[in-house]
Amino acid sequence: MNTLPPAPERFIWNRSHLLGLEDLSAAEILAVLDTAGALREVSTRSIKKVPALRGKVVVNLFFEDSTRTRSSFRLAAQRMSADVLDFSVSTSSVSKGETLADTALNLEALGVDAIVIRHRSSGAPHAVARVVRCSVINAGDGGHEHPTQGLLDLFTIRQTFAPRGKKFSDLHVAIVGDIAHSRVARSNLWGLTRLGAKVTLVGPTTLCPDQFAGLGAEVSHCLDDVLPRVDVVNMLRVQFERLASAAFPSIREYSRYFGLDEARLKRCRPDVLVLHPGPMNRGLEITSAVADGPRSGILRQVNNGLAVRMAVLYLCIGANSFAAKEF
């Protein structure tokens, strides 16, 4: 059966781009989550494909290495019957000095309907969106945002707590680790606060500066004080590739004060949800016993990421070509 699931009750979307969660309203965020909830069922079918984006072309324009995000977007597009082009920067004209704008314009000239872009420079997706008419989806830009990761985290949180009768406004979420360099932290912060959740950012002063409190979050430098009060603990990877200097004395010391192990997990509420955007530095920010344990939602995050990216592609590409009733 190749028909789409029934339309979700809430459907508010008139954007052709997804550049970040900072600019989205609560209703728009919930529209993505509701659409993802309907599309998640597609992956359980014997034939895991629907014709929603048949004839559309999606290009993965990745200037940074990626496993989960690139594969997830590719599979999401294929599940919606779109054609997918994986752009290889190393063998392209970029290596000859072609500008990002020219690369995007040339891809659009080939009939591309959506450009999924990951770039080391903050604002690169916004720059592309200004010069092309096709949809642009941000798959992570510098230290700015990673909106689909933020959305899949929100989806996983709602999936966990909604059956218990809890809304986002009932939840307290701790985001722990390298806040300063994390685009995931920023997307989570915007999304969670927009939906009414309380957010506490936790990390050493070098990686979690106090000025983040100006973005609507509580800031703490003591994980042990925060853990008993939260419903969700989202552990971030320490991004050694972005550190210009030593941000903490040693890996052992970081793990001692900001790593999540079984002993520290006992300080949490019995129903706490543990998340991690990956890739994990096992033994540094999180131990294997916790990452693979019963309170972990890490593999569910990966699974939910597929549904969320299907929803984003459908909404962005379909904004001008599908009516809501056709969903």
N, C-alpha and C positions, 0 to 999 in steps of 0.2 A: 504494500500500500504506500503510495507516494504523496498522499495529501498532507497538508500542514495540520498541526494540532489546532484546536479552537483558539480564537483570539483571546488574549487576556482582557479582563475588564478594563484595565487602565492602559490607555494607549495615547501618549502625548509625545509627539516627536516631529519636529520640522527642521531638523539639522541635516546637512549633508556631510559634515565633518564631526569627528570626535577628537578634539585636541587636548582636553583635560577635563577634570571634574570640577575645577574651581568655578567654571562658568555655567555649570548645569544646575537647574533647579531640583528640588527634592522630587517633584513630579516626574521630571525627565529621568532621573536616576531610577526611580521606581518603575518607569516604563521599560527601561532596559532589563531590570531584574525580572519583571513580569514576563517579558518576551522570552528571556532566557529560560525561565521556568517552563514555558510552553514548549520551547524547542529542545529542552533537555531530553524529552521523551523520544526524539528522533534517534538518538544513539542507542536506544534499547531495542530498536526494531531489527528484524532479520535483514532488511535492506535499509542501510543507514544513510539514506539520501532522500532529499525532497527537491522539487524543481523550482524553488522560490527565486533563485538567482541564475537560472539557466540562460545562457547567452551573455552573461556578465563576465568581465575579466578583472581579476584582482592581482596586483603585483606586490610582492614582498620586497621592499626596498630597505635592506638592513645594512647599516654601516658599522654595526657592532655585532659581535658574536652572540648567538642566542640558540638555545635548544628548545625550551618549552614554548616560548612566545612565538617563534617562527613556525614551529611544527603545529602549534595549536591554531594559528591563523590559517595555515595552509589546509589543514584538515577541516576547519570550520567552513572555509570557502568551498571545498570539495563536497562536504555534506549538503551544501545548499545548491550544488550543481553548477557552480561558477568555474570558469577556467582560471588556473593559477600560474603566474610567472614568478619564479624565484630569481631575483636580480643579484648577480654576483659582482660586488664592487671591485674585487681584485682583477677581474678580466674585462671590466667595462671601460668606457671612455673617461670615467672619473680619474683613473690612474694616469690619464694623459692631460689632466687639468680641466676637464669639463666641470662647470659649476653645478651646484645642486639644482638651481632653478632650470638650467638647460636640460639636465637629466630628467627632471620631472616632466617638463614640457615635451620632450621627445617620447617619453613613455605614454603620455596622454595622447600624443599624435598617433600612436599605434592602436588606439581604441580602448585604452584602459579605463575602467569604471571606478576603481578605487586604488589608492596607493596607501599601503600599510608601511609606515616608515619608522625605523629606529635609527637614532643618530646620537653621536657623542656630544653634540652642541645643543644646549637648551634653546628652544624656539625654532629649531629646524622645521618641524611639521607646520608651524604657523607660517613660516616663510614660503613653504611649498603651497599651502592652501591659498596664499595670496596671488599665486601666478597660474594656478590650474583651475579648471571648471569641474573636474571629477572629484569624488570624495577623497578626503585625506583622514587617515586614522593614525593616531599617535601610538606607537608601540614602545615608547620610552625615549625621552629626549634629555640628554645630559643629566643634570641634577634637578630637572623641573618636575615632570610628572610621568606616570605610567598608568594611564586611566583604566585600561582593561584589567590590569592586575588589581587596582583598587575596586573595580566593579565585581570581579570574581571573589575577592575577599568579602565584600558586602553580601554577595549571594550566599557564600558559605556560612556566614554569620546568621543570616536570616533563615537559611535552611535548618540550622541547628536550633535556634531559639524560638522561632515562630510556633513550632508544634508544642512548645512549653508555655505558650500564651504570652511571650515577651516581644515587645516592639523595640526598635532601635533606641527609642527614648528611655527605655528601661535598662539599657546596657551601659557598662563602663569598659572601655577597651584600652589596654596598655600596648603601646608600640615601642619595642625595646631594641636599642642598639645604635647603629650608625645613622642617626637621624639626619645629620648635616649633609650627607652625600646621597641620601635615599630618595629617589623619585617615588618609590612605592609608599614611603611614609607620607609624602605630601598628598598623593592621590587618596590614600586612606583617610588622612586628616580632613580633607575637604568633603569627601563623601560621608564620613561618619557624622561630622558636625552638622552637615546640611540635613541629615536625617534625624538629628536630635540626640545622638549618642554622646556620652562624655568620653573624652580622650585624654589619656596621660602619656606623655612622651618620656621615655626613660633611657638614660645612658650617661656615660662620663661627660664632664663639662666640655671636653674637647670635641665630642661627637654629638652632643645634645645641648647647644647653647640656650641660655635662658630666654633669648629673644623670641624663641618659638612660641612662648606663652602669648605673644601678641597675635598669633593666628587662631586663637580660640581653644588652646589646649593647656592643660596643666603640665608643668615640667618637673621631673624628679630625677635625682641622681642616686637614688637608693632603691634598687629593685625589690629588696626584701620588704620594704615598707609598703610598696604598691601591690604586690601579688595578692594579699588576702582580700583586697577590695575590688578586684576586677572580674569580669565575666569572660573576657577574651584576652589572650596574650599573643601578640603577633611579634615573633622574633625575627629581626632583620639580619641579613648577612653583613659582616664587616667588609667594606669595599676597599681592600688593600690597594687596588689599582688606582683609586682616586685619592688616596692619602698622600699629601705633599710632604708630610713629616710624621714622625712617631706620634700617634694620638693617645697611646697608653704605654706604660712601661714594658709590658710583656704580654704574650698571649695567655700565659698562665694566670696573670693578674686579672686580665679582662674576663676570662672564664670564671674566675673566682667570684667576681662581683656582679657580672652581668650575664653569665651563662645560665641556661635553664637545664637543670639536672633533676634527678628523681627526688633528691632531698629538698630542693627548692620548690618542686612541684607540690610537695606536701603542704606548703604554706598557702596554696591556692584553694579556692572553693572546689567542692567535689565535682561540680559539673562544668569546670572551666574548659574553654576551647583553646587549643594551642594551634597557632598558624605559623607558617614560614613561607615567604614568596619563592625561595630557592634562587640559585643553588645553595645548599647548606654547607657550612663549614662544621661538620660533625665534630663534636668535642670542644668547639670554641663557643659559638653562641647557643648551641643546643646539643644534647647528648643523643645517641642513637636510641637509648631506652625511652626517652621522651618523644622523639620524632616518630618512632614506630609504635608508640604506646596507644592505649585506648582513648586518651584525651586528645590525640592528634587529629587534625583535620587536613593535614598537608596533602595527602593523595586526593582527597575530595576537592581541594583547591584546584589541582591539576585537571581533574575530571570536569569540574564546574567551569573552568576556564574555556573549555571547548564550547559549551552552551552559551556563555556570555559573549564570546567572539562571534559565534553564529548570529546572535541577536544584534550585535553592533553592526556587522556587515549588512544584515537584512535591513535594519532601520536606516543606515546611512545611504546605502545604494538604492534602497527601495523607497526613500522619502519622496522622490519625484516620479516613481514609476509604478507604485503599488498603492492601492487604497487600503485603509485599515481593515475594511470589511473583508478583503481578500486574504487576510492573514488567517 
